[in-house]
């Protein structure tokens, strides 16, 4: 996850189609903080990633990408509100909108 906030241009390795670098995202820090929060809450609840994914109605790879803060090709995770609220409900994370 180190390269998520580095400056650079989007370049792909043609052999594997992996993102090598990309422009800094203004919300990169928030994505990483959210990823850490999800992992902490899940492990403190004694749940596996698979259990959280199943309870939230997500594929395991989708939930796993949320905890990493990135997708399989290295772009920032960008879930929908619906996805996040389902995960929050499973992990008993209270969301307060003001």
C-alpha angles and dihedrals in degrees: 000000000000096000096054094092100035121116119244142092130291107270126168129204101234093211096057102012090230120155108247098185141338142185116290112267116223091224096045094112091051092051092051092047091050091049091053092047092053093050093047094049093045095049093044088053089052093239130141122228088249092055093050092046092050094047091048093046094244135130112255092243090054094054092042090055089054091056091048092045090228143074126246091269093051102257120133115276109254109182125177121254088249091057093048094047091051090052091045090053092051093047093042093240112160116221118202117191117195 
